[in-house]
């Protein structure tokens, strides 16, 4: 799924950095997390809810508590009103249920990025 999403976004001319799990994502982002003077290395984060090690909601909560406002899209196969409400409460900009259409994802990405700028 990660490779499919990355390929679709690259076709839409987005620069994509992939991470296999929440820990790898944190490694990619840690410079900005520990140095507020450095711009975040990402314009947008797309995370699955369930990942090895760190859940998407935990990652989101940690980023928000560290003061990061980087737009965040959560995707999940375990969605439902409760998950969507919790994601939005914690600061997600969008929550998308699997399966989803890649064109829908590209549209959500564009809308979230436009709203952030």
N, CA, C and O atoms as CSV, one atom per row, in Angstrom:
chain,resi,resn,atom,element,x,y,z
A,1,UNK,N,N,0.834,-1.198,0.000
A,1,UNK,CA,C,0.000,0.000,0.000
A,1,UNK,C,C,0.874,1.256,0.000
A,1,UNK,O,O,0.593,2.217,-0.717
A,2,UNK,N,N,1.943,1.239,0.816
A,2,UNK,CA,C,2.836,2.396,0.883
A,2,UNK,C,C,3.432,2.703,-0.497
A,2,UNK,O,O,3.455,3.856,-0.928
A,3,UNK,N,N,3.910,1.668,-1.176
A,3,UNK,CA,C,4.524,1.858,-2.493
A,3,UNK,C,C,3.505,2.379,-3.510
A,3,UNK,O,O,3.841,3.213,-4.351
A,4,UNK,N,N,2.283,1.901,-3.436
A,4,UNK,CA,C,1.226,2.342,-4.342
A,4,UNK,C,C,0.904,3.820,-4.116
A,4,UNK,O,O,0.775,4.586,-5.071
A,5,UNK,N,N,0.777,4.206,-2.869
A,5,UNK,CA,C,0.501,5.607,-2.545
A,5,UNK,C,C,1.664,6.489,-2.993
A,5,UNK,O,O,1.458,7.544,-3.592
A,6,UNK,N,N,2.876,6.053,-2.701
A,6,UNK,CA,C,4.063,6.833,-3.087
A,6,UNK,C,C,4.125,7.014,-4.597
A,6,UNK,O,O,4.396,8.115,-5.079
A,7,UNK,N,N,3.879,5.954,-5.342
A,7,UNK,CA,C,3.914,6.031,-6.811
A,7,UNK,C,C,2.847,6.996,-7.329
A,7,UNK,O,O,3.114,7.788,-8.233
A,8,UNK,N,N,1.652,6.933,-6.766
A,8,UNK,CA,C,0.575,7.818,-7.208
A,8,UNK,C,C,0.912,9.276,-6.929
A,8,UNK,O,O,0.643,10.145,-7.759
A,9,UNK,N,N,1.494,9.549,-5.778
A,9,UNK,CA,C,1.848,10.929,-5.446
A,9,UNK,C,C,3.032,11.422,-6.270
A,9,UNK,O,O,3.093,12.596,-6.634
A,10,UNK,N,N,3.971,10.528,-6.565
A,10,UNK,CA,C,5.085,10.920,-7.436
A,10,UNK,C,C,4.577,11.269,-8.839
A,10,UNK,O,O,5.067,12.211,-9.463
A,11,UNK,N,N,3.598,10.510,-9.331
A,11,UNK,CA,C,3.003,10.829,-10.635
A,11,UNK,C,C,2.326,12.192,-10.607
A,11,UNK,O,O,2.215,12.863,-11.633
A,12,UNK,N,N,1.877,12.594,-9.424
A,12,UNK,CA,C,1.250,13.911,-9.267
A,12,UNK,C,C,2.305,14.984,-8.968
A,12,UNK,O,O,1.973,16.100,-8.569
A,13,UNK,N,N,3.573,14.630,-9.166
A,13,UNK,CA,C,4.716,15.541,-9.015
A,13,UNK,C,C,5.002,15.934,-7.574
A,13,UNK,O,O,5.493,17.031,-7.311
A,14,UNK,N,N,4.697,15.047,-6.649
A,14,UNK,CA,C,5.043,15.263,-5.251
A,14,UNK,C,C,6.378,14.578,-4.967
A,14,UNK,O,O,6.674,13.516,-5.515
A,15,UNK,N,N,7.163,15.191,-4.118
A,15,UNK,CA,C,8.374,14.537,-3.632
A,15,UNK,C,C,7.950,13.685,-2.442
A,15,UNK,O,O,7.271,14.175,-1.539
A,16,UNK,N,N,8.340,12.429,-2.435
A,16,UNK,CA,C,7.863,11.484,-1.423
A,16,UNK,C,C,9.044,10.864,-0.687
A,16,UNK,O,O,10.016,10.426,-1.303
A,17,UNK,N,N,8.949,10.833,0.620
A,17,UNK,CA,C,9.885,10.092,1.454
A,17,UNK,C,C,9.077,8.991,2.113
A,17,UNK,O,O,8.078,9.268,2.777
A,18,UNK,N,N,9.496,7.744,1.938
A,18,UNK,CA,C,8.761,6.614,2.498
A,18,UNK,C,C,9.414,6.138,3.796
A,18,UNK,O,O,10.632,6.201,3.965
A,19,UNK,N,N,8.576,5.667,4.691
A,19,UNK,CA,C,9.039,5.064,5.936
A,19,UNK,C,C,8.246,3.777,6.151
A,19,UNK,O,O,7.032,3.745,5.948
A,20,UNK,N,N,8.939,2.721,6.561
A,20,UNK,CA,C,8.306,1.414,6.743
A,20,UNK,C,C,7.422,1.350,7.979
A,20,UNK,O,O,6.482,0.558,8.033
A,21,UNK,N,N,7.721,2.180,8.971
A,21,UNK,CA,C,6.972,2.134,10.227
A,21,UNK,C,C,7.101,3.483,10.928
A,21,UNK,O,O,7.786,4.386,10.447
A,22,UNK,N,N,6.441,3.601,12.055
A,22,UNK,CA,C,6.453,4.859,12.800
A,22,UNK,C,C,7.824,5.259,13.285
A,22,UNK,O,O,8.148,6.447,13.308
A,23,UNK,N,N,8.643,4.290,13.676
A,23,UNK,CA,C,9.986,4.612,14.147
A,23,UNK,C,C,10.844,5.175,13.022
A,23,UNK,O,O,11.588,6.135,13.222
A,24,UNK,N,N,10.739,4.580,11.841
A,24,UNK,CA,C,11.494,5.077,10.694
A,24,UNK,C,C,11.021,6.476,10.317
A,24,UNK,O,O,11.825,7.327,9.936
A,25,UNK,N,N,9.711,6.711,10.423
A,25,UNK,CA,C,9.187,8.035,10.135
A,25,UNK,C,C,9.744,9.048,11.130
A,25,UNK,O,O,10.128,10.152,10.741
A,26,UNK,N,N,9.791,8.681,12.408
A,26,UNK,CA,C,10.346,9.582,13.408
A,26,UNK,C,C,11.819,9.873,13.131
A,26,UNK,O,O,12.274,10.999,13.331
A,27,UNK,N,N,12.564,8.872,12.675
A,27,UNK,CA,C,13.960,9.102,12.310
A,27,UNK,C,C,14.059,10.152,11.209
A,27,UNK,O,O,14.924,11.027,11.255
A,28,UNK,N,N,13.170,10.061,10.219
A,28,UNK,CA,C,13.179,11.027,9.118
A,28,UNK,C,C,12.848,12.435,9.617
A,28,UNK,O,O,13.344,13.421,9.072
A,29,UNK,N,N,12.026,12.525,10.631
A,29,UNK,CA,C,11.538,13.818,11.099
A,29,UNK,C,C,12.290,14.379,12.302
A,29,UNK,O,O,12.064,15.526,12.688
A,30,UNK,N,N,13.178,13.593,12.900
A,30,UNK,CA,C,13.740,13.957,14.204
A,30,UNK,C,C,14.507,15.272,14.197
A,30,UNK,O,O,14.534,15.945,15.227
A,31,UNK,N,N,15.114,15.663,13.124
A,31,UNK,CA,C,15.833,16.930,13.099
A,31,UNK,C,C,14.887,18.071,13.457
A,31,UNK,O,O,15.220,18.924,14.280
A,32,UNK,N,N,13.730,18.084,12.849
A,32,UNK,CA,C,12.754,19.126,13.147
A,32,UNK,C,C,12.135,18.980,14.520
A,32,UNK,O,O,11.801,19.976,15.162
A,33,UNK,N,N,11.978,17.751,14.976
A,33,UNK,CA,C,11.389,17.533,16.299
A,33,UNK,C,C,12.258,18.093,17.414
A,33,UNK,O,O,11.752,18.675,18.375
A,34,UNK,N,N,13.558,17.917,17.282
A,34,UNK,CA,C,14.453,18.300,18.368
A,34,UNK,C,C,15.102,19.661,18.153
A,34,UNK,O,O,15.855,20.120,19.011
A,35,UNK,N,N,14.829,20.310,17.036
A,35,UNK,CA,C,15.369,21.626,16.771
A,35,UNK,C,C,14.276,22.494,16.171
A,35,UNK,O,O,14.092,22.505,14.954
A,36,UNK,N,N,13.547,23.226,17.013
A,36,UNK,CA,C,12.425,24.025,16.525
A,36,UNK,C,C,12.834,25.100,15.515
A,36,UNK,O,O,11.982,25.606,14.786
A,37,UNK,N,N,14.127,25.459,15.458
A,37,UNK,CA,C,14.578,26.476,14.512
A,37,UNK,C,C,14.662,25.924,13.089
A,37,UNK,O,O,14.737,26.695,12.133
A,38,UNK,N,N,14.651,24.612,12.940
A,38,UNK,CA,C,14.749,23.979,11.627
A,38,UNK,C,C,13.341,23.747,11.091
A,38,UNK,O,O,12.466,23.248,11.798
A,39,UNK,N,N,13.141,24.119,9.833
A,39,UNK,CA,C,11.845,23.849,9.214
A,39,UNK,C,C,11.602,22.352,9.176
A,39,UNK,O,O,12.541,21.576,8.997
A,40,UNK,N,N,10.354,21.935,9.343
A,40,UNK,CA,C,10.064,20.503,9.231
A,40,UNK,C,C,10.489,19.986,7.856
A,40,UNK,O,O,10.336,20.683,6.853
A,41,UNK,N,N,11.017,18.776,7.813
A,41,UNK,CA,C,11.481,18.227,6.544
A,41,UNK,C,C,10.358,17.746,5.637
A,41,UNK,O,O,10.619,17.189,4.571
A,42,UNK,N,N,9.114,17.953,6.049
A,42,UNK,CA,C,7.984,17.482,5.245
A,42,UNK,C,C,6.897,18.546,5.216
A,42,UNK,O,O,6.660,19.239,6.205
A,43,UNK,N,N,6.236,18.664,4.062
A,43,UNK,CA,C,5.090,19.562,3.936
A,43,UNK,C,C,3.807,18.885,4.372
A,43,UNK,O,O,2.821,19.547,4.695
A,44,UNK,N,N,3.824,17.556,4.380
A,44,UNK,CA,C,2.636,16.761,4.684
A,44,UNK,C,C,3.074,15.381,5.146
A,44,UNK,O,O,4.053,14.830,4.644
A,45,UNK,N,N,2.352,14.833,6.092
A,45,UNK,CA,C,2.603,13.469,6.550
A,45,UNK,C,C,1.344,12.655,6.296
A,45,UNK,O,O,0.241,13.058,6.665
A,46,UNK,N,N,1.526,11.506,5.662
A,46,UNK,CA,C,0.445,10.541,5.491
A,46,UNK,C,C,0.862,9.304,6.262
A,46,UNK,O,O,1.927,8.739,6.016
A,47,UNK,N,N,0.029,8.890,7.188
A,47,UNK,CA,C,0.368,7.753,8.037
A,47,UNK,C,C,-0.798,6.785,8.130
A,47,UNK,O,O,-1.964,7.180,8.143
A,48,UNK,N,N,-0.452,5.511,8.195
A,48,UNK,CA,C,-1.469,4.501,8.461
A,48,UNK,C,C,-1.768,4.514,9.949
A,48,UNK,O,O,-0.919,4.900,10.752
A,49,UNK,N,N,-2.960,4.098,10.318
A,49,UNK,CA,C,-3.305,3.998,11.729
A,49,UNK,C,C,-2.489,2.902,12.403
A,49,UNK,O,O,-1.898,3.118,13.461
A,50,UNK,N,N,-2.461,1.739,11.790
A,50,UNK,CA,C,-1.753,0.598,12.374
A,50,UNK,C,C,-0.434,0.378,11.653
A,50,UNK,O,O,-0.393,0.089,10.458
A,51,UNK,N,N,0.649,0.525,12.421
A,51,UNK,CA,C,1.995,0.296,11.907
A,51,UNK,C,C,2.770,-0.449,12.987
A,51,UNK,O,O,2.408,-0.388,14.162
A,52,UNK,N,N,3.815,-1.139,12.607
A,52,UNK,CA,C,4.667,-1.776,13.628
A,52,UNK,C,C,5.264,-0.721,14.559
A,52,UNK,O,O,5.789,0.295,14.104
A,53,UNK,N,N,5.180,-0.968,15.840
A,53,UNK,CA,C,5.847,-0.114,16.816
A,53,UNK,C,C,5.046,1.069,17.302
A,53,UNK,O,O,4.747,1.157,18.493
A,54,UNK,N,N,4.690,1.980,16.421
A,54,UNK,CA,C,4.020,3.220,16.798
A,54,UNK,C,C,2.772,3.361,15.932
A,54,UNK,O,O,2.851,3.235,14.710
A,55,UNK,N,N,1.638,3.618,16.542
A,55,UNK,CA,C,0.421,3.808,15.751
A,55,UNK,C,C,0.413,5.204,15.135
A,55,UNK,O,O,1.112,6.105,15.599
A,56,UNK,N,N,-0.374,5.363,14.101
A,56,UNK,CA,C,-0.513,6.674,13.476
A,56,UNK,C,C,-1.061,7.712,14.444
A,56,UNK,O,O,-0.644,8.870,14.407
A,57,UNK,N,N,-1.991,7.314,15.310
A,57,UNK,CA,C,-2.533,8.260,16.288
A,57,UNK,C,C,-1.480,8.654,17.314
A,57,UNK,O,O,-1.426,9.814,17.722
A,58,UNK,N,N,-0.640,7.712,17.739
A,58,UNK,CA,C,0.436,8.031,18.682
A,58,UNK,C,C,1.441,8.980,18.042
A,58,UNK,O,O,1.903,9.932,18.671
A,59,UNK,N,N,1.771,8.706,16.787
A,59,UNK,CA,C,2.693,9.576,16.058
A,59,UNK,C,C,2.112,10.982,15.953
A,59,UNK,O,O,2.807,11.964,16.215
A,60,UNK,N,N,0.861,11.079,15.577
A,60,UNK,CA,C,0.188,12.370,15.473
A,60,UNK,C,C,0.199,13.102,16.807
A,60,UNK,O,O,0.537,14.285,16.867
A,61,UNK,N,N,-0.168,12.405,17.870
A,61,UNK,CA,C,-0.205,13.028,19.197
A,61,UNK,C,C,1.175,13.535,19.599
A,61,UNK,O,O,1.302,14.633,20.143
A,62,UNK,N,N,2.202,12.745,19.335
A,62,UNK,CA,C,3.563,13.156,19.676
A,62,UNK,C,C,4.010,14.381,18.897
A,62,UNK,O,O,4.626,15.289,19.455
A,63,UNK,N,N,3.700,14.404,17.609
A,63,UNK,CA,C,4.070,15.561,16.797
A,63,UNK,C,C,3.351,16.818,17.266
A,63,UNK,O,O,3.957,17.885,17.370
A,64,UNK,N,N,2.068,16.691,17.547
A,64,UNK,CA,C,1.305,17.856,17.998
A,64,UNK,C,C,1.786,18.331,19.369
A,64,UNK,O,O,1.881,19.535,19.605
A,65,UNK,N,N,2.090,17.404,20.271
A,65,UNK,CA,C,2.560,17.824,21.592
A,65,UNK,C,C,3.943,18.468,21.514
A,65,UNK,O,O,4.311,19.247,22.393
A,66,UNK,N,N,4.719,18.150,20.463
A,66,UNK,CA,C,6.025,18.772,20.250
A,66,UNK,C,C,5.895,20.117,19.535
A,66,UNK,O,O,6.896,20.784,19.275
A,67,UNK,N,N,4.654,20.513,19.216
A,67,UNK,CA,C,4.426,21.805,18.600
A,67,UNK,C,C,4.425,21.806,17.083
A,67,UNK,O,O,4.402,22.867,16.459
A,68,UNK,N,N,4.450,20.625,16.488
A,68,UNK,CA,C,4.440,20.542,15.023
A,68,UNK,C,C,3.029,20.737,14.503
A,68,UNK,O,O,2.073,20.167,15.030
A,69,UNK,N,N,2.910,21.547,13.464
A,69,UNK,CA,C,1.613,21.756,12.835
A,69,UNK,C,C,1.596,21.203,11.409
A,69,UNK,O,O,0.686,21.500,10.635
A,70,UNK,N,N,2.599,20.402,11.067
A,70,UNK,CA,C,2.672,19.806,9.727
A,70,UNK,C,C,1.353,19.102,9.416
A,70,UNK,O,O,0.890,18.287,10.213
A,71,UNK,N,N,0.744,19.402,8.277
A,71,UNK,CA,C,-0.505,18.723,7.919
A,71,UNK,C,C,-0.340,17.200,7.979
A,71,UNK,O,O,0.705,16.660,7.617
A,72,UNK,N,N,-1.385,16.528,8.440
A,72,UNK,CA,C,-1.326,15.098,8.720
A,72,UNK,C,C,-2.588,14.436,8.209
A,72,UNK,O,O,-3.698,14.834,8.563
A,73,UNK,N,N,-2.413,13.420,7.371
A,73,UNK,CA,C,-3.542,12.621,6.881
A,73,UNK,C,C,-3.380,11.215,7.435
A,73,UNK,O,O,-2.331,10.591,7.273
A,74,UNK,N,N,-4.409,10.726,8.082
A,74,UNK,CA,C,-4.405,9.372,8.627
A,74,UNK,C,C,-5.232,8.479,7.720
A,74,UNK,O,O,-6.355,8.825,7.351
A,75,UNK,N,N,-4.671,7.323,7.359
A,75,UNK,CA,C,-5.426,6.345,6.586
A,75,UNK,C,C,-5.610,5.097,7.447
A,75,UNK,O,O,-4.748,4.751,8.254
A,76,UNK,N,N,-6.740,4.435,7.260
A,76,UNK,CA,C,-7.015,3.274,8.097
A,76,UNK,C,C,-7.998,2.313,7.443
A,76,UNK,O,O,-8.915,2.710,6.724
A,77,UNK,N,N,-7.771,1.043,7.719
A,77,UNK,CA,C,-8.734,0.012,7.331
A,77,UNK,C,C,-9.676,-0.269,8.494
A,77,UNK,O,O,-10.599,-1.075,8.373
A,78,UNK,N,N,-9.441,0.400,9.623
A,78,UNK,CA,C,-10.218,0.163,10.840
A,78,UNK,C,C,-10.962,1.428,11.228
A,78,UNK,O,O,-11.096,1.758,12.406
A,79,UNK,N,N,-11.440,2.127,10.210
A,79,UNK,CA,C,-12.100,3.400,10.448
A,79,UNK,C,C,-13.460,3.244,11.066
A,79,UNK,O,O,-13.919,2.140,11.357
A,80,UNK,N,N,-14.057,4.318,11.248
A,80,UNK,CA,C,-15.361,4.418,11.863
A,80,UNK,C,C,-15.430,5.788,12.490
A,80,UNK,O,O,-14.416,6.477,12.606
A,81,UNK,N,N,-16.599,6.183,12.888
A,81,UNK,CA,C,-16.758,7.524,13.449
A,81,UNK,C,C,-15.824,7.813,14.622
A,81,UNK,O,O,-15.313,8.925,14.750
A,82,UNK,N,N,-15.600,6.814,15.479
A,82,UNK,CA,C,-14.757,7.040,16.666
A,82,UNK,C,C,-13.320,7.350,16.268
A,82,UNK,O,O,-12.707,8.272,16.806
A,83,UNK,N,N,-12.782,6.578,15.326
A,83,UNK,CA,C,-11.405,6.785,14.880
A,83,UNK,C,C,-11.271,8.138,14.192
A,83,UNK,O,O,-10.311,8.870,14.435
A,84,UNK,N,N,-12.227,8.468,13.338
A,84,UNK,CA,C,-12.178,9.749,12.631
A,84,UNK,C,C,-12.240,10.910,13.624
A,84,UNK,O,O,-11.473,11.866,13.512
A,85,UNK,N,N,-13.143,10.828,14.583
A,85,UNK,CA,C,-13.258,11.896,15.577
A,85,UNK,C,C,-11.990,12.022,16.408
A,85,UNK,O,O,-11.538,13.134,16.682
A,86,UNK,N,N,-11.412,10.897,16.810
A,86,UNK,CA,C,-10.176,10.939,17.600
A,86,UNK,C,C,-9.033,11.526,16.787
A,86,UNK,O,O,-8.256,12.329,17.305
A,87,UNK,N,N,-8.921,11.138,15.520
A,87,UNK,CA,C,-7.864,11.678,14.662
A,87,UNK,C,C,-8.027,13.192,14.510
A,87,UNK,O,O,-7.048,13.930,14.623
A,88,UNK,N,N,-9.225,13.652,14.262
A,88,UNK,CA,C,-9.464,15.090,14.115
A,88,UNK,C,C,-9.241,15.817,15.433
A,88,UNK,O,O,-8.707,16.926,15.445
A,89,UNK,N,N,-9.640,15.209,16.533
A,89,UNK,CA,C,-9.432,15.814,17.852
A,89,UNK,C,C,-7.946,15.997,18.138
A,89,UNK,O,O,-7.543,16.983,18.756
A,90,UNK,N,N,-7.134,15.041,17.686
A,90,UNK,CA,C,-5.696,15.115,17.934
A,90,UNK,C,C,-4.966,15.989,16.920
A,90,UNK,O,O,-3.762,16.213,17.046
A,91,UNK,N,N,-5.682,16.480,15.923
A,91,UNK,CA,C,-5.071,17.424,15.002
A,91,UNK,C,C,-4.850,16.938,13.588
A,91,UNK,O,O,-4.164,17.604,12.814
A,92,UNK,N,N,-5.416,15.787,13.224
A,92,UNK,CA,C,-5.301,15.333,11.832
A,92,UNK,C,C,-6.093,16.282,10.936
A,92,UNK,O,O,-7.121,16.827,11.338
A,93,UNK,N,N,-5.604,16.463,9.741
A,93,UNK,CA,C,-6.291,17.316,8.783
A,93,UNK,C,C,-7.313,16.534,7.969
A,93,UNK,O,O,-8.257,17.106,7.423
A,94,UNK,N,N,-7.117,15.224,7.894
A,94,UNK,CA,C,-8.059,14.356,7.188
A,94,UNK,C,C,-7.848,12.926,7.660
A,94,UNK,O,O,-6.769,12.555,8.123
A,95,UNK,N,N,-8.899,12.137,7.533
A,95,UNK,CA,C,-8.837,10.712,7.856
A,95,UNK,C,C,-9.554,9.982,6.719
A,95,UNK,O,O,-10.713,10.267,6.418
A,96,UNK,N,N,-8.852,9.041,6.095
A,96,UNK,CA,C,-9.387,8.343,4.930
A,96,UNK,C,C,-9.458,6.855,5.222
A,96,UNK,O,O,-8.496,6.261,5.709
A,97,UNK,N,N,-10.603,6.257,4.922
A,97,UNK,CA,C,-10.779,4.817,5.116
A,97,UNK,C,C,-10.284,4.038,3.905
A,97,UNK,O,O,-10.486,4.441,2.759
A,98,UNK,N,N,-9.634,2.919,4.184
A,98,UNK,CA,C,-9.267,1.964,3.127
A,98,UNK,C,C,-10.476,1.078,2.878
A,98,UNK,O,O,-11.250,0.836,3.804
A,99,UNK,N,N,-10.659,0.601,1.695
A,99,UNK,CA,C,-9.913,0.963,0.493
A,99,UNK,C,C,-10.364,2.333,0.008
A,99,UNK,O,O,-11.495,2.754,0.251
A,100,UNK,N,N,-9.464,3.016,-0.677
A,100,UNK,CA,C,-9.791,4.326,-1.212
A,100,UNK,C,C,-9.264,4.429,-2.640
A,100,UNK,O,O,-8.356,3.703,-3.044
A,101,UNK,N,N,-9.843,5.324,-3.369
A,101,UNK,CA,C,-9.442,5.602,-4.737
A,101,UNK,C,C,-8.221,6.527,-4.687
A,101,UNK,O,O,-8.214,7.498,-3.931
A,102,UNK,N,N,-7.192,6.234,-5.482
A,102,UNK,CA,C,-5.978,7.048,-5.469
A,102,UNK,C,C,-6.245,8.481,-5.918
A,102,UNK,O,O,-5.587,9.412,-5.453
A,103,UNK,N,N,-7.200,8.658,-6.812
A,103,UNK,CA,C,-7.549,10.019,-7.223
A,103,UNK,C,C,-8.148,10.789,-6.045
A,103,UNK,O,O,-7.890,11.982,-5.885
A,104,UNK,N,N,-8.933,10.116,-5.236
A,104,UNK,CA,C,-9.489,10.748,-4.033
A,104,UNK,C,C,-8.356,11.156,-3.093
A,104,UNK,O,O,-8.376,12.257,-2.542
A,105,UNK,N,N,-7.378,10.288,-2.906
A,105,UNK,CA,C,-6.234,10.615,-2.050
A,105,UNK,C,C,-5.501,11.843,-2.592
A,105,UNK,O,O,-5.174,12.751,-1.828
A,106,UNK,N,N,-5.241,11.880,-3.897
A,106,UNK,CA,C,-4.552,13.042,-4.482
A,106,UNK,C,C,-5.353,14.327,-4.250
A,106,UNK,O,O,-4.779,15.377,-3.965
A,107,UNK,N,N,-6.657,14.239,-4.370
A,107,UNK,CA,C,-7.508,15.403,-4.131
A,107,UNK,C,C,-7.424,15.850,-2.677
A,107,UNK,O,O,-7.305,17.043,-2.399
A,108,UNK,N,N,-7.484,14.902,-1.756
A,108,UNK,CA,C,-7.377,15.234,-0.330
A,108,UNK,C,C,-6.017,15.866,-0.046
A,108,UNK,O,O,-5.935,16.858,0.679
A,109,UNK,N,N,-4.950,15.301,-0.610
A,109,UNK,CA,C,-3.608,15.857,-0.418
A,109,UNK,C,C,-3.567,17.303,-0.914
A,109,UNK,O,O,-3.080,18.186,-0.209
A,110,UNK,N,N,-4.070,17.543,-2.109
A,110,UNK,CA,C,-4.076,18.911,-2.650
A,110,UNK,C,C,-4.867,19.860,-1.764
A,110,UNK,O,O,-4.420,20.975,-1.492
A,111,UNK,N,N,-6.028,19.431,-1.315
A,111,UNK,CA,C,-6.863,20.284,-0.458
A,111,UNK,C,C,-6.191,20.582,0.864
A,111,UNK,O,O,-6.229,21.719,1.334
A,112,UNK,N,N,-5.581,19.587,1.469
A,112,UNK,CA,C,-4.915,19.790,2.760
A,112,UNK,C,C,-3.731,20.731,2.597
A,112,UNK,O,O,-3.526,21.622,3.420
A,113,UNK,N,N,-2.949,20.535,1.536
A,113,UNK,CA,C,-1.800,21.423,1.319
A,113,UNK,C,C,-2.238,22.859,1.010
A,113,UNK,O,O,-1.608,23.808,1.477
A,114,UNK,N,N,-3.303,23.026,0.235
A,114,UNK,CA,C,-3.800,24.369,-0.060
A,114,UNK,C,C,-4.297,25.047,1.214
A,114,UNK,O,O,-4.051,26.235,1.422
A,115,UNK,N,N,-4.981,24.311,2.051
A,115,UNK,CA,C,-5.498,24.884,3.301
A,115,UNK,C,C,-4.366,25.281,4.248
A,115,UNK,O,O,-4.511,26.217,5.034
A,116,UNK,N,N,-3.242,24.570,4.170
A,116,UNK,CA,C,-2.111,24.846,5.057
A,116,UNK,C,C,-1.321,26.079,4.629
A,116,UNK,O,O,-0.598,26.667,5.432
A,117,UNK,N,N,-1.460,26.466,3.369
A,117,UNK,CA,C,-0.670,27.606,2.878
A,117,UNK,C,C,-1.534,28.778,2.675
A,117,UNK,O,O,-1.055,29.835,2.265
